[in-house]
Amino acid sequence: MLSSFNLQPNSELGLCLAIILLSGFLLTRVTKLLKLPNVTAYILTGVLLGPFCFNVIPTEIINSLGFVTDVALGFIAFGVGRYFLFHELKRNGINILILTCCEALIAAVVIIFVMVVIFRQPLAFALLLGAIGSATAPASTIMTIRQYQAKGDFVNLILQVVALDDAVSILAFSVCAAIAEALVQHSAMNLMVFIEPVLTNGLAVAMGIGCGLIMHKMITEKRSDDNRLIIAVSMILIMSALCTALDVSPLLCCMAMGAAYLNLSKDIQLFDQVSSFTPPIMTIFFVVSGMNLNIPALRYVGLIGLGFFFFRIVGKLIGSWIGCTLIQAPAATRNNFGLALVPSAGVAIGLAALGQRILPGEYGTLLSTVILSTAILYEIIGPLCAKTSLILSGSIPKENLHPAHHKHSHQAAV
């Protein structure tokens, strides 16, 4: 639509960004009334503005905004790093690792099995879908915890698991992506297919820790808030660009950077500053993701999308139950923990964008369409599931369940 006005390239790009941001904001006013998370509004905004609906944003502009995915992933991962306080993980570290690996990897195995055996999908597609399905969106669950002022061991366990969950999922995706790429290219399968992604991501973690050390040295008490933010944003952009150049996901690198900086400085305030800087970036990221949602392909997603949606939840519930049993968690935790892990948005959408680059045409489109369409559903039912788990586990004080005693959070779920 905008292309018919013959605007100068810079003017067109600036106007498109303004339309994206303003439209995303306006639609959140509607979803707010329906008590839906902001991410749902952003994805729907992208659908409306994109080529399959009103075609407001030219295709070449949408393609030129592809870099936003890597930048947004960098900011998302840096924010997740704030939950990796080593002294907290050290107290119960092995149990957290066991539970996280069970809930994430069993969910992935269930999805892969269902896609290959029941839906007869190619192994490369099933591997990537399973790895992406293992990820949990921490913000929805954390938002619900804060909204109802939930406390206790159950809550502490959730916070530690959702922080580590993305790291496990990213590693799983890296391994599955390497195998899927070998399958797509019909190259020989050998031990290096499994070792290379582990080594590559180990290097990414080392880079992130090194960058965290540099940040700690650069950001001193004498720095103004503006300069602290400039340094942090610069480091995130550098790491995101470097990882993209090396064809590595920026997630692990930026997560390690955030964790290293936090544990060296104990400076939570910087994470709040970065978080206040990112809403426009996240809005563009989710809106662009919505633009890339192939509406005609929804006809073919049908049962595959529903199967993924249902069996991911089943996998999370089974994996959580097994993990809680192995670490001998109380019955209230064992029976309700999986419900807190239903949300799936930011990291999963970012991984879908990476996975789409690996798979050939129609399967890449199918992967992206399944993840984007189910992300909307997960973000609708996710906070409700998280609230239910907190109530059943006894983590929410009774007085906080009354609407008059809590504030609604409008934070976008990532």
Buried (B, 14 or more C-beta within 10 A) or exposed (E): EBEEEEBEEEEBBEBBBEBBBEBBBEBBEEBBEEEBBBBBBBBBBBBBBBBBBEBBBBEEBBEEBEEBBBBBBBBBBBBBBBBBBEEBBEEBEEBBBBBBBBBBBBBBBBBBBBBBEEBEBBBBBBBBBBBBBBBBBBBBBBBBBEBBBBBBBBBBBBBBBBBBBBBBBBBBBBBBBBBBBBBBEEEEEEEEBEEBBEEBBEBBBEBBBBBBBBBBEBBEEEBEEEEBBEBBBEBBBBBBBBBBEBEBBBBBBBBBBBBBBBBBBEBEEBBEBBBEBBBEBBBBBBBBBBBBBBEEBBEBBEEBBBBBBEBBBBBBBBBBBBBBEEBEBEEBBBBBBBBBBBBBBBBBBBBBBBBBEBBEEEBBBBBBBBBBBBBBBBBBBBBBBBBBBBBBBEBBEEEBEEEEEBEEBEBBBB
